[in-house]
Amino acid sequence: MDVSPRARLRRTAVGLLRLLVVLVRALTDPRLNLEATALVYRTLLSIVPLLAVSFSVLKAFGQPQGHGLGAIGFVALFYPVLQPRT
């Protein structure tokens, strides 16, 4: 299906206009600060169990409180998972 350059330009312009409308609505929303605060709260609540599990796994392998090579191995295990996509 061959799309003309004019139709492609129109589709791109409509997409950018929609993006602009969504962005303006989001930035003028009074609940934006509340949603950002909730996101930070949920993130912090998810980090605490991750740390608890990591310390228990390291303790099971005989590393006292995450010191030594066990901590390096644990970081190497989770680094590819937590790495941002490019």
PDB file with SEQRES, HELIX, SHEET and CRYST1 records, atoms N, CA, C and O in Angstrom:
SEQRES   1 A   86  MET ASP VAL SER PRO ARG ALA ARG LEU ARG ARG THR ALA          
SEQRES   2 A   86  VAL GLY LEU LEU ARG LEU LEU VAL VAL LEU VAL ARG ALA          
SEQRES   3 A   86  LEU THR ASP PRO ARG LEU ASN LEU GLU ALA THR ALA LEU          
SEQRES   4 A   86  VAL TYR ARG THR LEU LEU SER ILE VAL PRO LEU LEU ALA          
SEQRES   5 A   86  VAL SER PHE SER VAL LEU LYS ALA PHE GLY GLN PRO GLN          
SEQRES   6 A   86  GLY HIS GLY LEU GLY ALA ILE GLY PHE VAL ALA LEU PHE          
SEQRES   7 A   86  TYR PRO VAL LEU GLN PRO ARG THR                              
HELIX    1 AA1 PRO A    5  LEU A   27  1                                  23    
HELIX    2 AA2 LEU A   32  ALA A   60  1                                  29    
HELIX    3 AA3 PRO A   64  GLY A   66  5                                   3    
HELIX    4 AA4 LEU A   69  LEU A   82  1                                  14    
CRYST1    1.000    1.000    1.000  90.00  90.00  90.00 P 1           1          
ATOM      1  N   MET A   1       0.852  -1.170   0.000  1.00  0.00           N  
ATOM      2  CA  MET A   1       0.000   0.000   0.000  1.00  0.00           C  
ATOM      3  C   MET A   1       0.900   1.236   0.000  1.00  0.00           C  
ATOM      4  O   MET A   1       1.627   1.486   0.962  1.00  0.00           O  
ATOM      5  N   ASP A   2       0.844   1.988  -1.066  1.00  0.00           N  
ATOM      6  CA  ASP A   2       1.676   3.168  -1.226  1.00  0.00           C  
ATOM      7  C   ASP A   2       0.926   4.394  -0.724  1.00  0.00           C  
ATOM      8  O   ASP A   2      -0.150   4.719  -1.226  1.00  0.00           O  
ATOM      9  N   VAL A   3       1.495   5.074   0.268  1.00  0.00           N  
ATOM     10  CA  VAL A   3       0.864   6.254   0.844  1.00  0.00           C  
ATOM     11  C   VAL A   3       1.574   7.488   0.297  1.00  0.00           C  
ATOM     12  O   VAL A   3       2.803   7.555   0.275  1.00  0.00           O  
ATOM     13  N   SER A   4       0.795   8.445  -0.134  1.00  0.00           N  
ATOM     14  CA  SER A   4       1.386   9.649  -0.697  1.00  0.00           C  
ATOM     15  C   SER A   4       2.080  10.469   0.388  1.00  0.00           C  
ATOM     16  O   SER A   4       1.723  10.372   1.562  1.00  0.00           O  
ATOM     17  N   PRO A   5       3.062  11.270   0.005  1.00  0.00           N  
ATOM     18  CA  PRO A   5       3.752  12.105   0.995  1.00  0.00           C  
ATOM     19  C   PRO A   5       2.812  13.088   1.691  1.00  0.00           C  
ATOM     20  O   PRO A   5       3.002  13.416   2.862  1.00  0.00           O  
ATOM     21  N   ARG A   6       1.805  13.549   0.970  1.00  0.00           N  
ATOM     22  CA  ARG A   6       0.859  14.493   1.579  1.00  0.00           C  
ATOM     23  C   ARG A   6       0.035  13.815   2.676  1.00  0.00           C  
ATOM     24  O   ARG A   6      -0.199  14.403   3.732  1.00  0.00           O  
ATOM     25  N   ALA A   7      -0.403  12.583   2.429  1.00  0.00           N  
ATOM     26  CA  ALA A   7      -1.168  11.846   3.440  1.00  0.00           C  
ATOM     27  C   ALA A   7      -0.289  11.530   4.645  1.00  0.00           C  
ATOM     28  O   ALA A   7      -0.750  11.594   5.784  1.00  0.00           O  
ATOM     29  N   ARG A   8       0.960  11.194   4.400  1.00  0.00           N  
ATOM     30  CA  ARG A   8       1.884  10.902   5.496  1.00  0.00           C  
ATOM     31  C   ARG A   8       2.134  12.149   6.337  1.00  0.00           C  
ATOM     32  O   ARG A   8       2.196  12.074   7.564  1.00  0.00           O  
ATOM     33  N   LEU A   9       2.278  13.296   5.675  1.00  0.00           N  
ATOM     34  CA  LEU A   9       2.476  14.561   6.382  1.00  0.00           C  
ATOM     35  C   LEU A   9       1.254  14.917   7.215  1.00  0.00           C  
ATOM     36  O   LEU A   9       1.380  15.379   8.349  1.00  0.00           O  
ATOM     37  N   ARG A  10       0.080  14.702   6.653  1.00  0.00           N  
ATOM     38  CA  ARG A  10      -1.160  14.997   7.386  1.00  0.00           C  
ATOM     39  C   ARG A  10      -1.288  14.094   8.616  1.00  0.00           C  
ATOM     40  O   ARG A  10      -1.657  14.554   9.696  1.00  0.00           O  
ATOM     41  N   ARG A  11      -0.978  12.804   8.441  1.00  0.00           N  
ATOM     42  CA  ARG A  11      -1.062  11.867   9.564  1.00  0.00           C  
ATOM     43  C   ARG A  11      -0.071  12.250  10.660  1.00  0.00           C  
ATOM     44  O   ARG A  11      -0.402  12.168  11.843  1.00  0.00           O  
ATOM     45  N   THR A  12       1.132  12.665  10.287  1.00  0.00           N  
ATOM     46  CA  THR A  12       2.127  13.094  11.261  1.00  0.00           C  
ATOM     47  C   THR A  12       1.680  14.361  11.980  1.00  0.00           C  
ATOM     48  O   THR A  12       1.860  14.482  13.192  1.00  0.00           O  
ATOM     49  N   ALA A  13       1.100  15.305  11.244  1.00  0.00           N  
ATOM     50  CA  ALA A  13       0.629  16.548  11.853  1.00  0.00           C  
ATOM     51  C   ALA A  13      -0.504  16.288  12.833  1.00  0.00           C  
ATOM     52  O   ALA A  13      -0.548  16.883  13.909  1.00  0.00           O  
ATOM     53  N   VAL A  14      -1.417  15.402  12.464  1.00  0.00           N  
ATOM     54  CA  VAL A  14      -2.530  15.065  13.371  1.00  0.00           C  
ATOM     55  C   VAL A  14      -1.987  14.388  14.623  1.00  0.00           C  
ATOM     56  O   VAL A  14      -2.451  14.677  15.726  1.00  0.00           O  
ATOM     57  N   GLY A  15      -1.023  13.502  14.477  1.00  0.00           N  
ATOM     58  CA  GLY A  15      -0.420  12.838  15.635  1.00  0.00           C  
ATOM     59  C   GLY A  15       0.279  13.817  16.560  1.00  0.00           C  
ATOM     60  O   GLY A  15       0.163  13.710  17.781  1.00  0.00           O  
ATOM     61  N   LEU A  16       1.002  14.766  15.993  1.00  0.00           N  
ATOM     62  CA  LEU A  16       1.673  15.781  16.816  1.00  0.00           C  
ATOM     63  C   LEU A  16       0.666  16.687  17.519  1.00  0.00           C  
ATOM     64  O   LEU A  16       0.867  17.078  18.668  1.00  0.00           O  
ATOM     65  N   LEU A  17      -0.414  17.014  16.821  1.00  0.00           N  
ATOM     66  CA  LEU A  17      -1.455  17.842  17.440  1.00  0.00           C  
ATOM     67  C   LEU A  17      -2.116  17.111  18.600  1.00  0.00           C  
ATOM     68  O   LEU A  17      -2.376  17.708  19.645  1.00  0.00           O  
ATOM     69  N   ARG A  18      -2.388  15.828  18.421  1.00  0.00           N  
ATOM     70  CA  ARG A  18      -2.960  15.030  19.518  1.00  0.00           C  
ATOM     71  C   ARG A  18      -2.011  14.980  20.705  1.00  0.00           C  
ATOM     72  O   ARG A  18      -2.434  15.111  21.854  1.00  0.00           O  
ATOM     73  N   LEU A  19      -0.722  14.791  20.425  1.00  0.00           N  
ATOM     74  CA  LEU A  19       0.275  14.762  21.492  1.00  0.00           C  
ATOM     75  C   LEU A  19       0.319  16.085  22.235  1.00  0.00           C  
ATOM     76  O   LEU A  19       0.426  16.107  23.461  1.00  0.00           O  
ATOM     77  N   LEU A  20       0.239  17.182  21.506  1.00  0.00           N  
ATOM     78  CA  LEU A  20       0.255  18.500  22.125  1.00  0.00           C  
ATOM     79  C   LEU A  20      -0.971  18.710  23.010  1.00  0.00           C  
ATOM     80  O   LEU A  20      -0.859  19.259  24.106  1.00  0.00           O  
ATOM     81  N   VAL A  21      -2.138  18.278  22.540  1.00  0.00           N  
ATOM     82  CA  VAL A  21      -3.365  18.414  23.331  1.00  0.00           C  
ATOM     83  C   VAL A  21      -3.264  17.591  24.612  1.00  0.00           C  
ATOM     84  O   VAL A  21      -3.631  18.073  25.683  1.00  0.00           O  
ATOM     85  N   VAL A  22      -2.776  16.369  24.519  1.00  0.00           N  
ATOM     86  CA  VAL A  22      -2.631  15.521  25.712  1.00  0.00           C  
ATOM     87  C   VAL A  22      -1.631  16.133  26.678  1.00  0.00           C  
ATOM     88  O   VAL A  22      -1.855  16.117  27.888  1.00  0.00           O  
ATOM     89  N   LEU A  23      -0.530  16.673  26.164  1.00  0.00           N  
ATOM     90  CA  LEU A  23       0.489  17.287  27.012  1.00  0.00           C  
ATOM     91  C   LEU A  23      -0.058  18.508  27.742  1.00  0.00           C  
ATOM     92  O   LEU A  23       0.193  18.674  28.936  1.00  0.00           O  
ATOM     93  N   VAL A  24      -0.798  19.360  27.046  1.00  0.00           N  
ATOM     94  CA  VAL A  24      -1.371  20.551  27.679  1.00  0.00           C  
ATOM     95  C   VAL A  24      -2.392  20.159  28.737  1.00  0.00           C  
ATOM     96  O   VAL A  24      -2.432  20.750  29.816  1.00  0.00           O  
ATOM     97  N   ARG A  25      -3.220  19.159  28.429  1.00  0.00           N  
ATOM     98  CA  ARG A  25      -4.201  18.704  29.428  1.00  0.00           C  
ATOM     99  C   ARG A  25      -3.509  18.136  30.665  1.00  0.00           C  
ATOM    100  O   ARG A  25      -3.955  18.370  31.788  1.00  0.00           O  
ATOM    101  N   ALA A  26      -2.428  17.397  30.465  1.00  0.00           N  
ATOM    102  CA  ALA A  26      -1.719  16.801  31.598  1.00  0.00           C  
ATOM    103  C   ALA A  26      -1.040  17.863  32.449  1.00  0.00           C  
ATOM    104  O   ALA A  26      -1.041  17.766  33.676  1.00  0.00           O  
ATOM    105  N   LEU A  27      -0.464  18.872  31.815  1.00  0.00           N  
ATOM    106  CA  LEU A  27       0.251  19.900  32.577  1.00  0.00           C  
ATOM    107  C   LEU A  27      -0.692  20.861  33.292  1.00  0.00           C  
ATOM    108  O   LEU A  27      -0.303  21.468  34.290  1.00  0.00           O  
ATOM    109  N   THR A  28      -1.908  21.011  32.812  1.00  0.00           N  
ATOM    110  CA  THR A  28      -2.866  21.889  33.479  1.00  0.00           C  
ATOM    111  C   THR A  28      -3.737  21.140  34.477  1.00  0.00           C  
ATOM    112  O   THR A  28      -4.592  21.739  35.129  1.00  0.00           O  
ATOM    113  N   ASP A  29      -3.524  19.839  34.597  1.00  0.00           N  
ATOM    114  CA  ASP A  29      -4.311  19.033  35.529  1.00  0.00           C  
ATOM    115  C   ASP A  29      -3.857  19.318  36.958  1.00  0.00           C  
ATOM    116  O   ASP A  29      -2.671  19.191  37.263  1.00  0.00           O  
ATOM    117  N   PRO A  30      -4.778  19.698  37.834  1.00  0.00           N  
ATOM    118  CA  PRO A  30      -4.370  19.981  39.219  1.00  0.00           C  
ATOM    119  C   PRO A  30      -3.958  18.721  39.991  1.00  0.00           C  
ATOM    120  O   PRO A  30      -3.338  18.820  41.050  1.00  0.00           O  
ATOM    121  N   ARG A  31      -4.296  17.557  39.474  1.00  0.00           N  
ATOM    122  CA  ARG A  31      -3.932  16.322  40.169  1.00  0.00           C  
ATOM    123  C   ARG A  31      -2.550  15.820  39.801  1.00  0.00           C  
ATOM    124  O   ARG A  31      -2.129  14.769  40.285  1.00  0.00           O  
ATOM    125  N   LEU A  32      -1.831  16.551  38.954  1.00  0.00           N  
ATOM    126  CA  LEU A  32      -0.516  16.102  38.500  1.00  0.00           C  
ATOM    127  C   LEU A  32       0.455  15.932  39.666  1.00  0.00           C  
ATOM    128  O   LEU A  32       1.192  14.948  39.721  1.00  0.00           O  
ATOM    129  N   ASN A  33       0.460  16.878  40.589  1.00  0.00           N  
ATOM    130  CA  ASN A  33       1.347  16.799  41.754  1.00  0.00           C  
ATOM    131  C   ASN A  33       0.977  15.601  42.627  1.00  0.00           C  
ATOM    132  O   ASN A  33       1.856  14.919  43.154  1.00  0.00           O  
ATOM    133  N   LEU A  34      -0.310  15.348  42.779  1.00  0.00           N  
ATOM    134  CA  LEU A  34      -0.754  14.207  43.569  1.00  0.00           C  
ATOM    135  C   LEU A  34      -0.322  12.892  42.927  1.00  0.00           C  
ATOM    136  O   LEU A  34       0.115  11.973  43.620  1.00  0.00           O  
ATOM    137  N   GLU A  35      -0.444  12.805  41.617  1.00  0.00           N  
ATOM    138  CA  GLU A  35      -0.042  11.585  40.919  1.00  0.00           C  
ATOM    139  C   GLU A  35       1.471  11.381  40.988  1.00  0.00           C  
ATOM    140  O   GLU A  35       1.933  10.248  41.124  1.00  0.00           O  
ATOM    141  N   ALA A  36       2.237  12.451  40.896  1.00  0.00           N  
ATOM    142  CA  ALA A  36       3.688  12.337  41.007  1.00  0.00           C  
ATOM    143  C   ALA A  36       4.093  11.882  42.408  1.00  0.00           C  
ATOM    144  O   ALA A  36       4.990  11.053  42.561  1.00  0.00           O  
ATOM    145  N   THR A  37       3.439  12.420  43.414  1.00  0.00           N  
ATOM    146  CA  THR A  37       3.717  12.021  44.793  1.00  0.00           C  
ATOM    147  C   THR A  37       3.374  10.552  45.007  1.00  0.00           C  
ATOM    148  O   THR A  37       4.115   9.829  45.674  1.00  0.00           O  
ATOM    149  N   ALA A  38       2.261  10.114  44.447  1.00  0.00           N  
ATOM    150  CA  ALA A  38       1.867   8.709  44.576  1.00  0.00           C  
ATOM    151  C   ALA A  38       2.861   7.789  43.886  1.00  0.00           C  
ATOM    152  O   ALA A  38       3.138   6.694  44.375  1.00  0.00           O  
ATOM    153  N   LEU A  39       3.400   8.227  42.753  1.00  0.00           N  
ATOM    154  CA  LEU A  39       4.392   7.424  42.050  1.00  0.00           C  
ATOM    155  C   LEU A  39       5.670   7.269  42.872  1.00  0.00           C  
ATOM    156  O   LEU A  39       6.240   6.180  42.937  1.00  0.00           O  
ATOM    157  N   VAL A  40       6.115   8.346  43.493  1.00  0.00           N  
ATOM    158  CA  VAL A  40       7.306   8.278  44.349  1.00  0.00           C  
ATOM    159  C   VAL A  40       7.043   7.374  45.547  1.00  0.00           C  
ATOM    160  O   VAL A  40       7.908   6.584  45.924  1.00  0.00           O  
ATOM    161  N   TYR A  41       5.874   7.479  46.141  1.00  0.00           N  
ATOM    162  CA  TYR A  41       5.512   6.658  47.300  1.00  0.00           C  
ATOM    163  C   TYR A  41       5.519   5.178  46.932  1.00  0.00           C  
ATOM    164  O   TYR A  41       6.075   4.356  47.661  1.00  0.00           O  
ATOM    165  N   ARG A  42       4.899   4.839  45.796  1.00  0.00           N  
ATOM    166  CA  ARG A  42       4.877   3.444  45.365  1.00  0.00           C  
ATOM    167  C   ARG A  42       6.269   2.932  45.044  1.00  0.00           C  
ATOM    168  O   ARG A  42       6.588   1.777  45.325  1.00  0.00           O  
ATOM    169  N   THR A  43       7.098   3.782  44.459  1.00  0.00           N  
ATOM    170  CA  THR A  43       8.464   3.368  44.138  1.00  0.00           C  
ATOM    171  C   THR A  43       9.251   3.069  45.404  1.00  0.00           C  
ATOM    172  O   THR A  43       9.951   2.061  45.483  1.00  0.00           O  
ATOM    173  N   LEU A  44       9.134   3.943  46.388  1.00  0.00           N  
ATOM    174  CA  LEU A  44       9.853   3.706  47.644  1.00  0.00           C  
ATOM    175  C   LEU A  44       9.335   2.464  48.345  1.00  0.00           C  
ATOM    176  O   LEU A  44      10.114   1.718  48.939  1.00  0.00           O  
ATOM    177  N   LEU A  45       8.029   2.232  48.285  1.00  0.00           N  
ATOM    178  CA  LEU A  45       7.481   1.031  48.910  1.00  0.00           C  
ATOM    179  C   LEU A  45       7.921  -0.240  48.191  1.00  0.00           C  
ATOM    180  O   LEU A  45       7.963  -1.306  48.806  1.00  0.00           O  
ATOM    181  N   SER A  46       8.242  -0.154  46.936  1.00  0.00           N  
ATOM    182  CA  SER A  46       8.691  -1.348  46.228  1.00  0.00           C  
ATOM    183  C   SER A  46      10.183  -1.591  46.429  1.00  0.00           C  
ATOM    184  O   SER A  46      10.642  -2.723  46.273  1.00  0.00           O  
ATOM    185  N   ILE A  47      10.949  -0.558  46.772  1.00  0.00           N  
ATOM    186  CA  ILE A  47      12.385  -0.731  46.980  1.00  0.00           C  
ATOM    187  C   ILE A  47      12.664  -1.461  48.295  1.00  0.00           C  
ATOM    188  O   ILE A  47      13.596  -2.263  48.369  1.00  0.00           O  
ATOM    189  N   VAL A  48      11.879  -1.196  49.314  1.00  0.00           N  
ATOM    190  CA  VAL A  48      12.110  -1.807  50.628  1.00  0.00           C  
ATOM    191  C   VAL A  48      12.022  -3.336  50.557  1.00  0.00           C  
ATOM    192  O   VAL A  48      12.929  -4.002  51.057  1.00  0.00           O  
ATOM    193  N   PRO A  49      10.982  -3.924  49.963  1.00  0.00           N  
ATOM    194  CA  PRO A  49      10.981  -5.400  49.865  1.00  0.00           C  
ATOM    195  C   PRO A  49      12.122  -5.943  49.005  1.00  0.00           C  
ATOM    196  O   PRO A  49      12.645  -7.021  49.288  1.00  0.00           O  
ATOM    197  N   LEU A  50      12.514  -5.213  47.962  1.00  0.00           N  
ATOM    198  CA  LEU A  50      13.636  -5.645  47.128  1.00  0.00           C  
ATOM    199  C   LEU A  50      14.917  -5.708  47.957  1.00  0.00           C  
ATOM    200  O   LEU A  50      15.686  -6.662  47.845  1.00  0.00           O  
ATOM    201  N   LEU A  51      15.143  -4.698  48.780  1.00  0.00           N  
ATOM    202  CA  LEU A  51      16.332  -4.714  49.638  1.00  0.00           C  
ATOM    203  C   LEU A  51      16.268  -5.845  50.656  1.00  0.00           C  
ATOM    204  O   LEU A  51      17.279  -6.491  50.932  1.00  0.00           O  
ATOM    205  N   ALA A  52      15.092  -6.085  51.211  1.00  0.00           N  
ATOM    206  CA  ALA A  52      14.952  -7.166  52.193  1.00  0.00           C  
ATOM    207  C   ALA A  52      15.249  -8.516  51.553  1.00  0.00           C  
ATOM    208  O   ALA A  52      15.942  -9.346  52.141  1.00  0.00           O  
ATOM    209  N   VAL A  53      14.730  -8.736  50.364  1.00  0.00           N  
ATOM    210  CA  VAL A  53      14.983 -10.004  49.671  1.00  0.00           C  
ATOM    211  C   VAL A  53      16.454 -10.120  49.301  1.00  0.00           C  
ATOM    212  O   VAL A  53      17.045 -11.192  49.426  1.00  0.00           O  
ATOM    213  N   SER A  54      17.050  -9.017  48.845  1.00  0.00           N  
ATOM    214  CA  SER A  54      18.460  -9.085  48.448  1.00  0.00           C  
ATOM    215  C   SER A  54      19.355  -9.398  49.638  1.00  0.00           C  
ATOM    216  O   SER A  54      20.283 -10.199  49.519  1.00  0.00           O  
ATOM    217  N   PHE A  55      19.091  -8.781  50.780  1.00  0.00           N  
ATOM    218  CA  PHE A  55      19.914  -9.077  51.954  1.00  0.00           C  
ATOM    219  C   PHE A  55      19.703 -10.501  52.435  1.00  0.00           C  
ATOM    220  O   PHE A  55      20.650 -11.135  52.900  1.00  0.00           O  
ATOM    221  N   SER A  56      18.483 -11.022  52.337  1.00  0.00           N  
ATOM    222  CA  SER A  56      18.253 -12.401  52.763  1.00  0.00           C  
ATOM    223  C   SER A  56      18.926 -13.390  51.816  1.00  0.00           C  
ATOM    224  O   SER A  56      19.437 -14.417  52.262  1.00  0.00           O  
ATOM    225  N   VAL A  57      18.935 -13.097  50.519  1.00  0.00           N  
ATOM    226  CA  VAL A  57      19.625 -13.968  49.568  1.00  0.00           C  
ATOM    227  C   VAL A  57      21.119 -13.933  49.825  1.00  0.00           C  
ATOM    228  O   VAL A  57      21.769 -14.978  49.828  1.00  0.00           O  
ATOM    229  N   LEU A  58      21.672 -12.758  50.038  1.00  0.00           N  
ATOM    230  CA  LEU A  58      23.106 -12.654  50.315  1.00  0.00           C  
ATOM    231  C   LEU A  58      23.471 -13.341  51.621  1.00  0.00           C  
ATOM    232  O   LEU A  58      24.537 -13.947  51.733  1.00  0.00           O  
ATOM    233  N   LYS A  59      22.586 -13.246  52.608  1.00  0.00           N  
ATOM    234  CA  LYS A  59      22.848 -13.909  53.882  1.00  0.00           C  
ATOM    235  C   LYS A  59      22.810 -15.430  53.699  1.00  0.00           C  
ATOM    236  O   LYS A  59      23.563 -16.154  54.350  1.00  0.00           O  
ATOM    237  N   ALA A  60      21.938 -15.910  52.820  1.00  0.00           N  
ATOM    238  CA  ALA A  60      21.856 -17.344  52.559  1.00  0.00           C  
ATOM    239  C   ALA A  60      23.143 -17.852  51.909  1.00  0.00           C  
ATOM    240  O   ALA A  60      23.524 -19.007  52.099  1.00  0.00           O  
ATOM    241  N   PHE A  61      23.805 -16.996  51.150  1.00  0.00           N  
ATOM    242  CA  PHE A  61      25.064 -17.384  50.538  1.00  0.00           C  
ATOM    243  C   PHE A  61      26.255 -17.110  51.450  1.00  0.00           C  
ATOM    244  O   PHE A  61      27.400 -17.302  51.041  1.00  0.00           O  
ATOM    245  N   GLY A  62      26.005 -16.668  52.667  1.00  0.00           N  
ATOM    246  CA  GLY A  62      27.063 -16.511  53.636  1.00  0.00           C  
ATOM    247  C   GLY A  62      27.736 -15.150  53.644  1.00  0.00           C  
ATOM    248  O   GLY A  62      28.790 -14.996  54.260  1.00  0.00           O  
ATOM    249  N   GLN A  63      27.163 -14.167  52.983  1.00  0.00           N  
ATOM    250  CA  GLN A  63      27.746 -12.828  52.964  1.00  0.00           C  
ATOM    251  C   GLN A  63      27.101 -11.985  54.066  1.00  0.00           C  
ATOM    252  O   GLN A  63      25.877 -11.852  54.094  1.00  0.00           O  
ATOM    253  N   PRO A  64      27.901 -11.410  54.977  1.00  0.00           N  
ATOM    254  CA  PRO A  64      27.323 -10.611  56.058  1.00  0.00           C  
ATOM    255  C   PRO A  64      26.856  -9.242  55.566  1.00  0.00           C  
ATOM    256  O   PRO A  64      27.673  -8.400  55.192  1.00  0.00           O  
ATOM    257  N   GLN A  65      25.579  -9.029  55.568  1.00  0.00           N  
ATOM    258  CA  GLN A  65      24.950  -7.745  55.245  1.00  0.00           C  
ATOM    259  C   GLN A  65      25.382  -7.164  53.897  1.00  0.00           C  
ATOM    260  O   GLN A  65      25.514  -5.947  53.760  1.00  0.00           O  
ATOM    261  N   GLY A  66      25.599  -8.014  52.918  1.00  0.00           N  
ATOM    262  CA  GLY A  66      25.853  -7.544  51.564  1.00  0.00           C  
ATOM    263  C   GLY A  66      27.277  -7.139  51.261  1.00  0.00           C  
ATOM    264  O   GLY A  66      27.515  -6.508  50.231  1.00  0.00           O  
ATOM    265  N   HIS A  67      28.238  -7.472  52.113  1.00  0.00           N  
ATOM    266  CA  HIS A  67      29.632  -7.109  51.853  1.00  0.00           C  
ATOM    267  C   HIS A  67      30.301  -8.199  51.033  1.00  0.00           C  
ATOM    268  O   HIS A  67      29.873  -9.353  51.048  1.00  0.00           O  
ATOM    269  N   GLY A  68      31.332  -7.831  50.334  1.00  0.00           N  
ATOM    270  CA  GLY A  68      32.141  -8.814  49.627  1.00  0.00           C  
ATOM    271  C   GLY A  68      31.670  -9.089  48.218  1.00  0.00           C  
ATOM    272  O   GLY A  68      30.953  -8.297  47.607  1.00  0.00           O  
ATOM    273  N   LEU A  69      32.095 -10.236  47.721  1.00  0.00           N  
ATOM    274  CA  LEU A  69      31.810 -10.597  46.336  1.00  0.00           C  
ATOM    275  C   LEU A  69      30.339 -10.919  46.104  1.00  0.00           C  
ATOM    276  O   LEU A  69      29.857 -10.798  44.977  1.00  0.00           O  
ATOM    277  N   GLY A  70      29.628 -11.318  47.128  1.00  0.00           N  
ATOM    278  CA  GLY A  70      28.208 -11.624  46.955  1.00  0.00           C  
ATOM    279  C   GLY A  70      27.418 -10.409  46.501  1.00  0.00           C  
ATOM    280  O   GLY A  70      26.516 -10.533  45.673  1.00  0.00           O  
ATOM    281  N   ALA A  71      27.743  -9.240  47.028  1.00  0.00           N  
ATOM    282  CA  ALA A  71      27.047  -8.015  46.632  1.00  0.00           C  
ATOM    283  C   ALA A  71      27.345  -7.671  45.184  1.00  0.00           C  
ATOM    284  O   ALA A  71      26.460  -7.227  44.453  1.00  0.00           O  
ATOM    285  N   ILE A  72      28.590  -7.874  44.768  1.00  0.00           N  
ATOM    286  CA  ILE A  72      28.948  -7.591  43.377  1.00  0.00           C  
ATOM    287  C   ILE A  72      28.211  -8.548  42.448  1.00  0.00           C  
ATOM    288  O   ILE A  72      27.729  -8.143  41.390  1.00  0.00           O  
ATOM    289  N   GLY A  73      28.124  -9.803  42.837  1.00  0.00           N  
ATOM    290  CA  GLY A  73      27.387 -10.777  42.033  1.00  0.00           C  
ATOM    291  C   GLY A  73      25.912 -10.457  41.971  1.00  0.00           C  
ATOM    292  O   GLY A  73      25.278 -10.626  40.930  1.00  0.00           O  
ATOM    293  N   PHE A  74      25.363  -9.997  43.075  1.00  0.00           N  
ATOM    294  CA  PHE A  74      23.937  -9.658  43.101  1.00  0.00           C  
ATOM    295  C   PHE A  74      23.654  -8.453  42.218  1.00  0.00           C  
ATOM    296  O   PHE A  74      22.647  -8.428  41.511  1.00  0.00           O  
ATOM    297  N   VAL A  75      24.525  -7.460  42.250  1.00  0.00           N  
ATOM    298  CA  VAL A  75      24.368  -6.289  41.384  1.00  0.00           C  
ATOM    299  C   VAL A  75      24.507  -6.703  39.928  1.00  0.00           C  
ATOM    300  O   VAL A  75      23.751  -6.234  39.077  1.00  0.00           O  
ATOM    301  N   ALA A  76      25.456  -7.570  39.632  1.00  0.00           N  
ATOM    302  CA  ALA A  76      25.630  -8.042  38.266  1.00  0.00           C  
ATOM    303  C   ALA A  76      24.421  -8.836  37.794  1.00  0.00           C  
ATOM    304  O   ALA A  76      24.114  -8.849  36.601  1.00  0.00           O  
ATOM    305  N   LEU A  77      23.735  -9.494  38.713  1.00  0.00           N  
ATOM    306  CA  LEU A  77      22.541 -10.252  38.361  1.00  0.00           C  
ATOM    307  C   LEU A  77      21.393  -9.333  37.967  1.00  0.00           C  
ATOM    308  O   LEU A  77      20.686  -9.613  36.999  1.00  0.00           O  
ATOM    309  N   PHE A  78      21.195  -8.233  38.703  1.00  0.00           N  
ATOM    310  CA  PHE A  78      20.052  -7.362  38.456  1.00  0.00           C  
ATOM    311  C   PHE A  78      20.360  -6.175  37.550  1.00  0.00           C  
ATOM    312  O   PHE A  78      19.428  -5.497  37.118  1.00  0.00           O  
ATOM    313  N   TYR A  79      21.614  -5.897  37.247  1.00  0.00           N  
ATOM    314  CA  TYR A  79      21.950  -4.737  36.410  1.00  0.00           C  
ATOM    315  C   TYR A  79      21.301  -4.808  35.026  1.00  0.00           C  
ATOM    316  O   TYR A  79      20.741  -3.804  34.586  1.00  0.00           O  
ATOM    317  N   PRO A  80      21.347  -5.936  34.321  1.00  0.00           N  
ATOM    318  CA  PRO A  80      20.700  -5.962  33.000  1.00  0.00           C  
ATOM    319  C   PRO A  80      19.184  -5.778  33.072  1.00  0.00           C  
ATOM    320  O   PRO A  80      18.580  -5.234  32.148  1.00  0.00           O  
ATOM    321  N   VAL A  81      18.575  -6.224  34.152  1.00  0.00           N  
ATOM    322  CA  VAL A  81      17.125  -6.086  34.288  1.00  0.00           C  
ATOM    323  C   VAL A  81      16.719  -4.648  34.546  1.00  0.00           C  
ATOM    324  O   VAL A  81      15.711  -4.178  34.018  1.00  0.00           O  
ATOM    325  N   LEU A  82      17.498  -3.949  35.356  1.00  0.00           N  
ATOM    326  CA  LEU A  82      17.153  -2.587  35.746  1.00  0.00           C  
ATOM    327  C   LEU A  82      17.702  -1.532  34.796  1.00  0.00           C  
ATOM    328  O   LEU A  82      17.430  -0.344  34.974  1.00  0.00           O  
ATOM    329  N   GLN A  83      18.457  -1.936  33.806  1.00  0.00           N  
ATOM    330  CA  GLN A  83      19.071  -1.003  32.864  1.00  0.00           C  
ATOM    331  C   GLN A  83      17.990  -0.413  31.952  1.00  0.00           C  
ATOM    332  O   GLN A  83      17.142  -1.151  31.449  1.00  0.00           O  
ATOM    333  N   PRO A  84      18.009   0.918  31.729  1.00  0.00           N  
ATOM    334  CA  PRO A  84      16.999   1.523  30.863  1.00  0.00           C  
ATOM    335  C   PRO A  84      17.205   1.082  29.413  1.00  0.00           C  
ATOM    336  O   PRO A  84      18.331   0.862  28.966  1.00  0.00           O  
ATOM    337  N   ARG A  85      16.104   0.960  28.700  1.00  0.00           N  
ATOM    338  CA  ARG A  85      16.177   0.560  27.290  1.00  0.00           C  
ATOM    339  C   ARG A  85      16.578   1.748  26.435  1.00  0.00           C  
ATOM    340  O   ARG A  85      16.164   2.883  26.673  1.00  0.00           O  
ATOM    341  N   THR A  86      17.394   1.457  25.437  1.00  0.00           N  
ATOM    342  CA  THR A  86      17.824   2.527  24.522  1.00  0.00           C  
ATOM    343  C   THR A  86      17.285   2.284  23.141  1.00  0.00           C  
ATOM    344  O   THR A  86      17.538   3.074  22.232  1.00  0.00           O  
TER     345      THR A  86                                                      
END                                                                             
